[in-house]
């Protein structure tokens, strides 16, 4: 028995070393796996309606490709333009804050914030001026490193190809992996895999849809109000809603400052509050019950901790992966806790007390 565990540990260590060794080429396959996982349920539904697997996968692949292409062509350029305009206008916004808001804060708290505002404004101006130089340096380096550029383009081109074939054979691959499991492990492994699939699908197909819907509601509402950078602020607030209440706090704060600076009218703040209030109402009444329910099962404090820990350990990638990884870990911990509660170790103290009471 001990020898079997040593073999499993050695194979796991060898697999980890292999993954670390080929890490630079894993990204397109990782992205393809996520896209295939997202598209498989729709392909299964189309297949159940009588379509062949290849035709069903082709339709799903076409829908995914159209969504990505339209996002890149329509949304990304607007976001980039609004982001540049927002950064350019930040020094003027800080000047306005220093002249109108800071005096009231200083009068109430006695804190001197003028120096901090000056430092923030100077830092923004300096970094914005350096952005062009940095971009030119990156482009020049990419041009000189022709092989690296070709490799990057090749990895990008791999994603649709790998996604298509993974989606085509997804059910076959899952069945083969299940067939490789030791027979004694299969019931527990299938149960864990099913629960992990439930929380991952709730996150990837549920939470992301919630974030997208909120981002669209915020962006459309702010744009209809005439708020500058409404699309950018709305979508960023939707993305920030991955952490409970963070999207509302960030969105209403930034949109409120931008709107008041733009219009100079306190009534516009009521409109901004109405947009975010409507978004929260739709989320709590429609989106959360219909798409998520209690499937993810993460406490808001656990969500905040997971996002911060992921960012600290692995940067932006860690932030993106924090919640799905935390949700899977929660499934494993629940399984281990259940086994512990049913173990002789947990019951030993109670059993010993019962034996002592027996005559």
C-alpha positions in Angstrom: 0.0 0.0 0.0 2.8 2.4 1.0 4.6 1.5 -2.2 1.6 2.5 -4.3 1.4 5.9 -2.6 5.1 6.4 -3.3 4.5 5.6 -7.0 1.6 8.1 -7.1 3.7 10.8 -5.4 6.6 10.2 -7.8 4.3 10.4 -10.9 2.7 13.6 -9.5 6.1 15.2 -8.9 7.3 14.2 -12.4 4.1 15.6 -13.9 4.5 18.9 -12.0 8.1 19.1 -13.2 7.0 18.5 -16.8 4.3 21.2 -16.6 6.8 23.7 -15.2 9.3 22.8 -17.9 6.9 23.5 -20.7 5.0 26.4 -19.1 5.9 28.9 -21.9 3.8 26.9 -24.4 0.9 26.0 -22.1 -1.0 29.2 -22.4 -2.8 28.6 -25.7 -3.8 25.1 -24.6 -5.0 26.5 -21.2 -7.1 29.1 -23.0 -8.4 26.5 -25.4 -9.5 24.2 -22.5 -11.5 27.0 -20.9 -13.2 27.9 -24.2 -14.0 24.2 -24.9 -15.3 23.8 -21.3 -17.6 26.8 -21.8 -18.9 25.6 -25.2 -19.4 21.9 -24.4 -22.8 22.2 -22.8 -24.2 24.1 -25.7 -22.7 21.5 -28.1 -24.3 18.7 -26.1 -27.7 20.4 -26.3 -27.4 20.8 -30.1 -26.3 17.2 -30.4 -29.3 16.1 -28.4 -31.6 17.9 -30.8 -30.3 15.6 -33.7 -27.3 17.5 -35.0 -24.0 15.6 -35.5 -21.2 16.3 -33.1 -19.1 17.9 -35.8 -21.9 20.2 -36.9 -22.9 21.1 -33.3 -19.2 21.9 -32.5 -18.9 24.0 -35.7 -21.9 26.1 -34.7 -20.6 26.7 -31.2 -17.2 27.4 -32.5 -18.7 30.0 -34.9 -20.6 31.7 -32.1 -17.5 31.9 -29.9 -15.4 33.2 -32.7 -18.0 35.9 -33.6 -18.3 37.0 -30.0 -14.5 37.3 -29.7 -14.0 39.1 -33.1 -16.9 41.5 -32.4 -15.5 42.3 -29.0 -12.0 43.0 -30.4 -13.3 45.1 -33.3 -16.0 47.1 -31.6 -15.5 47.3 -27.9 -11.7 47.2 -27.4 -10.9 50.3 -29.6 -13.5 52.3 -27.8 -12.3 51.2 -24.4 -8.7 52.1 -25.4 -9.7 55.5 -26.7 -11.7 56.3 -23.5 -8.9 55.0 -21.3 -6.5 57.4 -23.0 -8.9 60.3 -22.6 -9.5 59.5 -19.0 -5.8 59.4 -18.1 -5.4 62.7 -20.0 -8.2 64.3 -18.0 -7.1 63.1 -14.6 -4.8 66.1 -13.8 -7.7 68.4 -14.5 -10.0 66.3 -12.3 -7.4 66.4 -9.5 -7.1 70.2 -9.8 -10.9 70.4 -9.4 -10.8 68.1 -6.4 -8.1 70.2 -4.8 -10.0 73.4 -5.3 -13.6 72.2 -4.4 -13.6 69.0 -2.4 -10.3 69.0 -0.5 -11.0 72.3 1.4 -14.2 70.8 2.8 -12.4 67.6 3.9 -9.6 69.7 5.5 -12.2 71.8 7.3 -13.9 68.7 8.7 -10.9 66.6 9.5 -8.0 69.0 9.8 -5.9 66.8 7.4 -3.7 68.5 4.9 -4.3 66.7 1.6 -2.9 69.3 -0.8 0.6 67.8 -0.9 -0.8 64.3 -1.7 -3.0 65.7 -4.5 0.0 67.5 -6.0 2.1 64.3 -5.9 -0.6 62.3 -7.5 -1.1 64.8 -10.3 2.7 65.0 -11.0 3.0 61.2 -11.0 0.1 60.9 -13.5 1.6 63.5 -15.8 5.1 62.0 -15.7 3.9 58.4 -16.3 1.5 59.5 -19.1 4.4 61.2 -20.9 6.5 58.1 -20.6 3.8 55.8 -22.0 4.6 56.7 -25.6 8.3 56.0 -25.0 7.5 52.7 -23.4 5.2 51.6 -26.2 7.8 52.5 -28.8 10.5 50.5 -26.9 8.2 47.5 -26.7 7.5 47.7 -30.4 11.1 48.1 -31.3 12.1 45.1 -29.2 9.4 43.0 -30.8 10.6 44.0 -34.2 14.2 43.0 -33.3 13.1 39.8 -31.7 11.4 38.4 -34.9 11.5 34.8 -33.7 9.7 35.8 -30.4 7.1 37.7 -32.4 6.5 34.8 -34.7 6.2 32.4 -31.7 3.7 34.7 -30.1 1.6 34.9 -33.3 1.8 31.1 -33.7 0.6 30.5 -30.1 -2.3 32.9 -30.7 -3.2 31.1 -34.0 -3.1 27.7 -32.1 -6.0 28.7 -29.8 -8.9 28.3 -32.3 -7.4 25.1 -33.8 -6.9 23.4 -30.4 -10.3 24.7 -29.1 -12.1 23.1 -32.1 -10.6 19.7 -31.6 -10.9 19.8 -27.8 -14.6 20.7 -28.2 -15.1 18.0 -30.8 -13.7 15.2 -28.5 -14.5 16.7 -25.1 -16.9 14.0 -24.0 -14.5 11.2 -25.3 -11.6 12.7 -23.4 -13.6 12.9 -20.2 -14.8 9.3 -20.6 -11.2 8.1 -21.1 -9.9 10.0 -18.1 -12.7 8.4 -16.0 -11.7 5.0 -17.4 -8.1 5.5 -16.2 -9.1 5.9 -12.6 -8.5 3.1 -10.1 -11.8 1.3 -9.6 -11.7 1.9 -5.8 -11.2 5.7 -6.4 -13.9 6.1 -9.1 -16.9 6.8 -6.9 -15.2 9.5 -4.8 -13.4 11.0 -7.8 -16.6 11.1 -9.9 -18.4 12.8 -7.0 -15.7 15.4 -6.5 -15.4 16.0 -10.3 -19.2 16.5 -10.5 -19.2 19.0 -7.6 -16.2 20.8 -9.0 -17.9 21.0 -12.4 -21.0 22.5 -10.8 -19.1 25.3 -9.0 -16.9 26.0 -12.0 -19.8 26.1 -14.4 -21.6 28.4 -11.9 -18.6 30.7 -12.0 -17.5 30.5 -15.6 -21.0 30.4 -17.1 -22.8 32.1 -14.3 -20.6 34.7 -12.6 -19.1 35.9 -15.9 -22.6 36.4 -17.4 -23.6 38.3 -14.2 -20.5 40.5 -14.6 -21.1 41.1 -18.3 -24.8 42.0 -17.7 -23.9 44.4 -14.9 -21.2 46.0 -17.1 -23.7 46.4 -19.9 -26.3 47.9 -17.6 -23.9 50.3 -16.1 -22.3 51.3 -19.4 -25.6 51.9 -21.2 -27.0 53.8 -18.2 -24.0 56.1 -17.9 -23.8 56.6 -21.6 -27.5 57.6 -21.8 -26.9 60.1 -19.0 -24.2 61.6 -21.1 -21.4 60.8 -18.7 -17.9 60.8 -20.3 -16.1 57.5 -20.3 -19.5 55.8 -19.5 -18.6 52.6 -21.4 -15.2 52.3 -19.7 -16.5 53.0 -16.2 -19.5 50.7 -16.6 -17.5 47.7 -17.9 -14.8 48.2 -15.2 -17.5 48.3 -12.6 -19.0 45.1 -14.0 -15.6 43.4 -13.9 -15.1 44.6 -10.3 -18.4 43.1 -9.3 -16.6 39.8 -9.1 -16.0 40.9 -5.5 -19.3 41.6 -3.8 -20.2 45.3 -3.6 -16.8 46.3 -5.0 -18.2 47.0 -8.4 -20.9 49.3 -7.0 -18.4 51.2 -4.8 -15.8 51.6 -7.5 -18.3 52.4 -10.2 -20.5 54.9 -8.3 -17.4 56.7 -6.9 -15.6 57.1 -10.2 -18.8 57.8 -12.2 -20.0 60.3 -9.6 -16.7 62.3 -9.6 -16.6 62.3 -13.5 -20.2 63.3 -13.8 -20.1 66.1 -11.3 -16.8 67.4 -12.8 -18.4 67.3 -16.2 -21.9 68.8 -15.5 -21.3 70.7 -12.2 -24.8 69.7 -11.0 -25.6 67.7 -7.9 -28.7 66.3 -9.6 -26.6 64.2 -12.0 -25.4 62.2 -9.0 -29.0 61.0 -8.5 -29.0 59.7 -12.1 -25.6 57.9 -11.4 -27.0 56.4 -8.2 -30.1 55.4 -10.1 -28.1 53.5 -12.7 -26.1 51.5 -10.2 -29.2 51.0 -8.0 -31.1 49.5 -11.0 -28.1 47.3 -11.7 -28.1 46.0 -8.1 -31.8 45.4 -8.3 -31.5 43.3 -11.5 -28.6 41.4 -10.0 -30.4 40.5 -6.7 -33.8 39.7 -8.2 -32.9 38.1 -11.6 -29.3 37.4 -12.2 -28.1 35.9 -8.9 -31.1 33.5 -8.3 -31.3 32.4 -12.0 -27.7 32.0 -12.8 -25.8 31.3 -9.5 -28.0 30.5 -6.6 -25.8 29.1 -3.8 -23.6 26.9 -6.2 -20.3 28.7 -5.6 -20.8 28.8 -1.9 -18.0 31.3 -1.1 -18.4 33.8 1.7 -17.8 37.4 0.6 -14.8 37.6 3.0 -13.4 34.4 1.4 -13.9 36.0 -2.1 -12.0 39.2 -1.1 -9.2 37.1 0.5 -8.9 34.8 -2.5 -8.7 37.7 -5.0 -6.1 39.6 -2.9 -4.1 36.4 -2.3 -4.2 35.5 -5.9 -3.0 39.0 -6.9 -0.2 38.9 -4.4 1.1 35.5 -5.4 0.6 35.5 -9.2 -0.3 39.1 -10.2 -3.2 39.7 -12.7 -3.4 36.0 -13.7 -3.8 35.2 -10.0 -6.7 37.6 -9.7 -8.4 36.0 -12.7 -7.9 32.4 -11.4 -8.5 33.2 -7.7 -12.2 32.5 -7.5 -12.5 29.3 -9.6 -9.5 27.8 -7.7 -10.9 28.9 -4.4 -14.3 27.3 -5.3 -12.7 24.0 -6.2 -10.6 24.1 -3.0 -13.8 24.6 -1.1 -15.3 21.5 -2.7 -12.3 19.5 -1.7 -12.3 20.9 1.8 -16.0 20.1 2.2 -15.2 16.5 1.1 -12.3 16.2 3.6 -14.4 17.7 6.4 -17.2 15.2 5.7 -14.7 12.3 5.9 -13.2 13.7 9.1 -16.6 13.9 10.7 -17.2 10.3 9.8 -13.7 9.1 10.9 -12.7 7.2 14.0 -10.4 10.2 14.9 -13.3 12.6 15.2 -15.4 10.0 17.1 -12.5 8.7 19.3 -13.1 11.2 22.2 -16.8 10.6 22.3 -16.3 6.8 22.1 -13.7 6.9 24.9 -16.1 8.9 27.2 -18.9 6.4 26.4 -16.6 3.5 27.3 -15.6 5.2 30.6 -19.3 5.6 31.6 -20.1 2.0 30.8 -20.0 -0.3 34.0 
